[in-house]
Amino acid sequence: MDDDEQGATFDGLGLRPELLQALSALGYEEPTPIQQEAIPPLVAGRDLLGQAATGTGKTAAFALPILQQLTAHRSERAPIALVLVPTRELAVQVSEALHRYGKDLGARVLPVYGGAPIVRQLRSLESGVDVVVATPGRALDLLNRGSLRLGDVATVVLDEADEMLDMGFAEDLEAILGETPDTRQTVLFSATMPRRLDSLARRHLNDPVRIAIGREKAVAGEAPRVRQTAYVVPRGAKPAALGRILDIEAPAAAIVFCRTREEVDSLTETLNGRGYRAEALHGGMSQEQRDRVMGRVRGGIAELLVATDVAARGLDIEQLTHVVNYDVPSAPESYVHRIGRVGRAGREGVAITLAEPREHRMLKTIERVAGAPIAVQTVPTVADLRNRRLQLTQAALRESLLTDDLDRFRGVVETLTDEFDLMEVALAAVKLAHEAGGGSDDDEEIPQVAFRQDKDGGRGPAGRSAGSRDDRPPRRVTGGAAARVFVGAGRDAGIRPGDLVGAITGETGLKGRDIGSIEIHQRFALVEVPESAADEVVQALRATMIKGRKATVRRDRT
Ligand code: AMP
């Protein structure tokens, strides 16, 4: 293990035992970079100006120091902290985080936002609240009614301040800040720092500590040869989406990174339930347990290792083909470090990241620091999968019509046509062939989401939106037209994507990254390659053995 890979611990940040206990119960193993940098000065009472996007762990970075100030089970009625956020969604999210971290302290946290009945919010304020998390409009409304009293507020947080300015809340923010004591601590977090924000910060922050996450650029040449893809997936759909992506990618050995121990344990269970051989690895396990897990991974008994950063630190797994970020990493450096585990020694690796719609900025920052594009895609829909399966059935039937001796079935068709129309007979035969081809049609639908449009008119990383199917770039063949090559050996012959990639890169001048999508069907496979190289690939594969056997190889005509 490298010394410089040693992370900091929460213990060193000066937080009280109740908070450390809550973090440990949540399965947080170490502070994220923004937490390491922001928590000590905030605990010491400094103002702070932080440039950080969602996904960096910024909420805990300001929530923990707020809770640190709280007298346990305090009974005063006026809040000691006010967090201003641009949206109702964020108000709820931040309140939940404060509530989770402050459970042992009995923290009373109230989200207030427009669109919800004000009466309930008035009643809660009346009965006493420690932290109010509010959208500016509703905060001002409650202030004007005299029910939100800010005289005891020790800390004000402006979260996602750029968004609040963009939404036209500048005047409201000024009015609200004017009602808080001059002695307050002020914290401002923003993903971007436009000039308007600078002037707001100059007026309201007192000698702030400045923190920016993800500014440095990785040293040129550091980025490994890795095909990088991100899928935009709502939180609740992540387990299903990961399953579908893994089904398509069929990694020989993959490491799946999660943020917390809880996530590691529950995802491992889910993946095992889907038929994968997954092993969990996190800091809560004994050395002996970890060694056992690593033995199973290295011995090829387990194909997926689900781990936290802490537990995976210093691990080198020779046969690793895929790195999956189940969550966007909290710092670009951590992303670069994670994906550096594949794509070594000239081999091609694959990095897959599941990003929530709100995390587009973080992904963009990562892309900049990693110095290589990340292609953003949506998870294939059930309709996409069904269409694809029908295409595969059609291809299998065509192949059979072209190459099989079908004469012995003639009698069956002739008998049936005494009773049925020829078309009906064909339809029934296609149905049976389709069902025998494997793959069930009962997949759950994964919601299609897109990254939010950026203010500057640009879109998510790589300038692509995750939109309708027609917007979508072909899966992997980049630049130029793609052609599909049919290989007459599939799952029945034990073929996996790696076998085809290996055969193609071994026998032609193509690199792994030139190869597009690979579909492995029961009895055949389809590989996408650049049109210009298709004939070379066909010739090369005809001349070689794949998984110890010769296979029919030709351009796909479906
Ligand atoms: P945020 O950037 O504040 O929206 O946080 C992103 C996610 O990271 C949230 O789901 C947090 O629960 C989680 N998180 C924050 N800090 C940590 C940490 N130190 N370890 C693990 N997960 C964390």
Residues whose N, C-alpha, C, O or C-beta is under 5 A from the ligand:
A	BS01	AMP	Y28 E29 E30 P31 T32 A53 T54 G55 T56 G57 K58 T59 A60 R259 T260
